[in-house]
Amino acid sequence: MIKLQKLALFIENKVRIKIMTNVKIKAEENGPLLVEVDRKTTITLCRFGKSCTQPSCDDTHAKIGFKFTAS
């Protein structure tokens, strides 16, 4: 699990800036990266590059037997 120490800045609509605190990114075993904000999963990101909905996970990893360790 990677714990971000600093505040993460997210630019929304190229104008507004939203400040997120307590952001964590963790890798699921044999699955996607989970981005958590304030202990809630907000997005799952593909980490093997074959998703049809890049950068989001579409569960293609399960269909092809993708294997990778958690962190």
DSSP file (Angstrom, degrees, kcal/mol; ACC not computed):
  #  RESIDUE AA STRUCTURE BP1 BP2  ACC     N-H-->O    O-->H-N    N-H-->O    O-->H-N    TCO  KAPPA ALPHA  PHI   PSI    X-CA   Y-CA   Z-CA
    1    1 A M              0   0    0      0, 0.0     2,-0.6     0, 0.0    25,-0.2   0.000 360.0 360.0 360.0 133.8    0.0    0.0    0.0
    2    2 A I  E     -A   25   0A   0     23,-2.8    23,-1.9     2,-0.0     2,-0.6  -0.904 360.0-160.2-103.6 121.3    1.3    3.4   -0.9
    3    3 A K  E     -A   24   0A   0     -2,-0.6     2,-0.5    21,-0.2    21,-0.2  -0.895  14.2-137.1-104.2 121.3    0.4    6.2    1.5
    4    4 A L        -     0   0    0     19,-1.6    19,-0.3    -2,-0.6    18,-0.2  -0.638  13.2-165.7 -79.1 126.7    0.6    9.6    0.1
    5    5 A Q        +     0   0    0     -2,-0.5     2,-0.2     2,-0.1    -1,-0.2   0.800  67.3  55.3 -83.3 -31.4    2.2   12.0    2.7
    6    6 A K  S    S-     0   0    0      1,-0.1     2,-0.2    15,-0.0    16,-0.1  -0.494  99.1 -84.6 -98.8 168.4    1.3   15.2    1.0
    7    7 A L        -     0   0    0     -2,-0.2     2,-0.5    14,-0.1    14,-0.2  -0.518  43.3-132.6 -68.9 138.4   -2.0   16.7   -0.1
    8    8 A A  E     -E   20   0B   0     12,-1.9    12,-2.2    -2,-0.2     2,-0.5  -0.810  14.4-146.8 -95.2 134.3   -3.0   15.5   -3.5
    9    9 A L  E     -E   19   0B   0     -2,-0.5     2,-0.5    10,-0.2    10,-0.2  -0.858  12.2-170.3-102.2 134.0   -4.3   18.1   -6.0
   10   10 A F  E     -E   18   0B   0      8,-1.8     8,-2.2    -2,-0.5     2,-0.6  -0.978  14.0-145.4-125.3 118.4   -6.9   17.2   -8.5
   11   11 A I  E     -E   17   0B   0     -2,-0.5     2,-0.5     6,-0.2     6,-0.2  -0.746  17.3-165.5 -88.4 121.5   -7.7   19.6  -11.3
   12   12 A E  E >>  -E   16   0B   0      4,-2.6     3,-1.4    -2,-0.6     4,-1.4  -0.930  69.6 -12.5-113.5 123.9  -11.4   19.5  -12.1
   13   13 A N  T 34 S-     0   0    0     -2,-0.5    -1,-0.2     1,-0.3     4,-0.1   0.741 109.5 -84.4  59.4  25.7  -12.7   21.1  -15.3
   14   14 A K  T 34 S+     0   0    0      1,-0.2    -1,-0.3     2,-0.2     3,-0.1   0.527 126.7  59.4  59.2   7.7   -9.3   22.8  -15.8
   15   15 A V  T <4 S+     0   0    0     -3,-1.4     2,-0.2     1,-0.3    -2,-0.2   0.656  88.3  61.8-126.7 -55.1  -10.5   25.6  -13.5
   16   16 A R  E  <  -E   12   0B   0     -4,-1.4    -4,-2.6    -5,-0.0     2,-0.5  -0.542  63.9-151.4 -82.1 143.5  -11.5   24.4  -10.0
   17   17 A I  E     -E   11   0B   0     -2,-0.2     2,-0.5    -6,-0.2    -6,-0.2  -0.968   7.5-163.0-115.3 128.0   -8.9   22.7   -7.7
   18   18 A K  E     -E   10   0B   0     -8,-2.2    -8,-1.8    -2,-0.5     2,-0.6  -0.930  10.6-143.6-110.8 131.3  -10.1   20.2   -5.2
   19   19 A I  E     -E    9   0B   0     -2,-0.5     2,-0.5   -10,-0.2   -10,-0.2  -0.842  15.5-165.5 -98.6 125.3   -7.8   19.3   -2.3
   20   20 A M  E     -E    8   0B   0    -12,-2.2   -12,-1.9    -2,-0.6     2,-0.3  -0.921   3.8-170.8-111.5 132.8   -7.9   15.6   -1.3
   21   21 A T        +     0   0    0     -2,-0.5    17,-0.5     1,-0.2   -14,-0.1  -0.778  64.2  31.4-113.8 164.0   -6.5   14.4    2.0
   22   22 A N  S    S+     0   0    0     -2,-0.3    16,-1.9     1,-0.2    17,-0.5   0.945  75.5 169.4  56.0  55.2   -6.0   10.9    3.2
   23   23 A V  E     + B   0  37A   0    -19,-0.3   -19,-1.6    -3,-0.2     2,-0.3  -0.850   8.2 178.7-101.1 131.7   -5.4    9.3   -0.3
   24   24 A K  E     -AB   3  36A   0     12,-2.6    12,-3.2    -2,-0.4     2,-0.4  -0.978  14.7-161.7-131.1 145.4   -4.1    5.8   -0.6
   25   25 A I  E     +AB   2  35A   0    -23,-1.9   -23,-2.8    -2,-0.3     2,-0.4  -0.995  17.9 173.8-124.7 124.9   -3.3    3.6   -3.6
   26   26 A K  E     - B   0  34A   0      8,-2.2     8,-3.5    -2,-0.4     2,-0.5  -0.975  27.2-127.7-134.2 150.0   -3.1   -0.1   -3.1
   27   27 A A  E     - B   0  33A   0     -2,-0.4    44,-1.4     6,-0.2     2,-0.2  -0.821  19.5-139.8 -97.9 125.9   -2.7   -3.0   -5.5
   28   28 A E    >   -     0   0    0      4,-2.5     3,-1.8    -2,-0.5     2,-0.3  -0.586  34.7 -98.0 -77.3 143.3   -5.1   -5.9   -5.4
   29   29 A E  T 3  S-     0   0    0      1,-0.3    40,-0.2    -2,-0.2    -1,-0.1  -0.490 106.8  -6.4 -63.1 127.2   -3.6   -9.4   -5.8
   30   30 A N  T 3  S+     0   0    0     38,-2.7    -1,-0.3    -2,-0.3    36,-0.1   0.756 130.8  73.3  57.4  28.5   -4.1  -10.4   -9.4
   31   31 A G  S <  S-     0   0    0     -3,-1.8    -1,-0.2     1,-0.2    16,-0.1  -0.667  83.4 -50.6-148.4-158.4   -6.2   -7.3  -10.0
   32   32 A P        -     0   0    0      0, 0.0    -4,-2.5     0, 0.0     2,-0.5  -0.101  52.4 -94.4 -82.0 176.3   -6.4   -3.5  -10.3
   33   33 A L  E     -BC  27  45A   0     12,-2.8    12,-2.9    -6,-0.2     2,-0.5  -0.807  38.2-145.7 -86.2 132.3   -5.0   -0.6   -8.4
   34   34 A L  E     -BC  26  44A   0     -8,-3.5    -8,-2.2    -2,-0.5     2,-0.6  -0.898   5.7-156.7-103.6 125.0   -7.5    0.8   -5.9
   35   35 A V  E     -BC  25  43A   0      8,-2.7     7,-3.1    -2,-0.5     8,-1.2  -0.901  14.5-169.3-101.7 118.9   -7.5    4.5   -5.3
   36   36 A E  E     -BC  24  41A   0    -12,-3.2   -12,-2.6    -2,-0.6     2,-0.5  -0.920  11.2-172.2-113.8 132.4   -9.0    5.3   -1.9
   37   37 A V  E >  S-BC  23  40A   0      3,-2.4     3,-1.2    -2,-0.4   -14,-0.2  -0.992  80.7 -10.5-121.6 124.1  -10.0    8.7   -0.6
   38   38 A D  T 3  S-     0   0    0    -16,-1.9    -1,-0.2   -17,-0.5   -15,-0.1   0.898 130.5 -55.5  51.6  45.2  -11.0    9.0    3.0
   39   39 A R  T 3  S+     0   0    0    -17,-0.5     2,-0.4     1,-0.2    -1,-0.2   0.624 115.8 109.9  66.6  18.5  -11.2    5.2    3.3
   40   40 A K  E <  S-C   37   0A   0     -3,-1.2    -3,-2.4     0, 0.0     2,-0.5  -0.987  73.4-119.7-122.1 133.3  -13.6    4.8    0.3
   41   41 A T  E     +C   36   0A   0     -2,-0.4    -5,-0.3    -5,-0.2     3,-0.1  -0.576  34.9 173.2 -70.0 122.0  -12.6    3.3   -3.0
   42   42 A T  E     +     0   0A   0     -7,-3.1     2,-0.3    -2,-0.5    -1,-0.2   0.714  60.9   2.1-103.6 -26.6  -13.2    6.0   -5.6
   43   43 A I  E     -C   35   0A   0     -8,-1.2    -8,-2.7     2,-0.0     2,-0.5  -0.985  55.1-141.6-158.8 149.3  -11.7    4.4   -8.7
   44   44 A T  E     -C   34   0A   0     -2,-0.3    13,-1.9   -10,-0.2     2,-0.4  -0.975  22.7-156.1-114.4 129.6  -10.1    1.1   -9.9
   45   45 A L  E     -CD  33  56A   0    -12,-2.9   -12,-2.8    -2,-0.5    11,-0.3  -0.880  18.5-118.5-110.5 134.8   -7.2    1.5  -12.3
   46   46 A C        -     0   0    0      9,-2.6    11,-0.1    -2,-0.4   -15,-0.0  -0.457  26.4-176.2 -65.4 135.5   -6.0   -1.1  -14.8
   47   47 A R  S    S+     0   0    0     -2,-0.1    -1,-0.1   -16,-0.1   -16,-0.0   0.259  74.3  53.3-120.0  12.7   -2.4   -2.1  -14.1
   48   48 A F  S    S-     0   0    0     18,-0.0    -1,-0.1     0, 0.0    -2,-0.1   0.466  99.4-122.3-124.5  -3.9   -1.7   -4.5  -16.9
   49   49 A G  S    S+     0   0    0      6,-0.1     5,-0.1     1,-0.1    -3,-0.0   0.551  83.1  98.2  87.3   8.7   -2.7   -2.4  -19.9
   50   50 A K        +     0   0    0      3,-0.0     2,-0.1     2,-0.0    -1,-0.1   0.387  45.9 122.8-112.2   3.5   -5.4   -4.6  -21.6
   51   51 A S    >   -     0   0    0      1,-0.1     3,-0.7     2,-0.1     6,-0.1  -0.393  55.9-145.7 -65.9 140.4   -8.6   -2.9  -20.3
   52   52 A C  T 3  S+     0   0    0      1,-0.2    -1,-0.1    -2,-0.1     5,-0.1   0.574  99.8  53.3 -79.6 -10.2  -11.0   -1.6  -23.0
   53   53 A T  T >  S-     0   0    0      3,-0.4     3,-1.9     2,-0.0    -1,-0.2  -0.152  99.5-148.0-117.0  36.9  -11.9    1.3  -20.6
   54   54 A Q  T <  S+     0   0    0     -3,-0.7     3,-0.1     1,-0.4    -9,-0.1  -0.145  75.2  21.3 -47.8 138.4   -8.4    2.6  -19.9
   55   55 A P  T 3  S+     0   0    0      0, 0.0    -9,-2.6     0, 0.0    -1,-0.4  -0.995 117.6  72.1 -87.9  -0.6   -7.4    3.8  -17.4
   56   56 A S  B <  S-D   45   0A   0     -3,-1.9    -3,-0.4   -11,-0.3     2,-0.3  -0.351  85.8-109.1 -75.0 153.9  -10.2    2.2  -15.5
   57   57 A C        +     0   0    0    -13,-1.9   -13,-0.1   -24,-0.1    -1,-0.1  -0.625  29.8 178.5 -79.3 136.9  -10.4   -1.5  -14.8
   58   58 A D        -     0   0    0     -2,-0.3    -1,-0.1   -13,-0.0    -2,-0.0   0.118  54.6-104.4-122.7  19.8  -13.1   -3.5  -16.7
   59   59 A D  S >> S+     0   0    0      1,-0.1     4,-1.0     3,-0.0     3,-0.8   0.594  81.1 131.8  68.1  15.4  -12.2   -6.9  -15.2
   60   60 A T  H 3>  +     0   0    0      1,-0.2     4,-1.7     2,-0.2     3,-0.3   0.837  63.9  68.8 -61.2 -31.4  -10.4   -8.1  -18.3
   61   61 A H  H 3>>S+     0   0    0      1,-0.2     5,-2.4     2,-0.2     4,-0.8   0.857  97.9  50.2 -56.4 -36.7   -7.6   -9.2  -16.0
   62   62 A A  H <45S+     0   0    0     -3,-0.8    -1,-0.2     1,-0.2     3,-0.2   0.857 107.6  53.5 -70.7 -35.2   -9.9  -12.0  -14.6
   63   63 A K  H  <5S+     0   0    0     -4,-1.0    -2,-0.2    -3,-0.3    -1,-0.2   0.824 115.9  37.6 -69.7 -32.2  -10.8  -13.2  -18.0
   64   64 A I  H  <5S-     0   0    0     -4,-1.7    -1,-0.2     2,-0.0    -2,-0.2   0.461 112.6-111.5-102.3  -1.3   -7.2  -13.7  -19.2
   65   65 A G  T  <5 -     0   0    0     -4,-0.8    -3,-0.2    -5,-0.2    -4,-0.1   0.835  41.6-170.5  79.5  32.7   -5.7  -14.9  -15.9
   66   66 A F      < -     0   0    0     -5,-2.4     2,-0.5    -6,-0.2    -1,-0.2  -0.344   3.7-161.7 -57.3 132.5   -3.6  -11.9  -15.1
   67   67 A K        +     0   0    0     -2,-0.0     2,-0.3   -38,-0.0   -38,-0.1  -0.983  25.1 139.6-124.5 125.2   -1.3  -12.7  -12.1
   68   68 A F        -     0   0    0     -2,-0.5   -38,-2.7   -40,-0.0   -37,-0.2  -0.971  46.0-104.4-158.5 152.8    0.5  -10.1  -10.0
   69   69 A T        -     0   0    0     -2,-0.3     2,-0.1   -40,-0.2   -38,-0.1  -0.387  31.5-115.8 -82.1 157.9    1.2   -9.7   -6.3
   70   70 A A              0   0    0      1,-0.1   -42,-0.2    -2,-0.1    -1,-0.1  -0.418 360.0 360.0 -80.7 163.4   -0.6   -7.3   -4.0
   71   71 A S              0   0    0    -44,-1.4   -43,-0.1    -2,-0.1    -1,-0.1   0.313 360.0 360.0-146.2 360.0    1.2   -4.4   -2.3
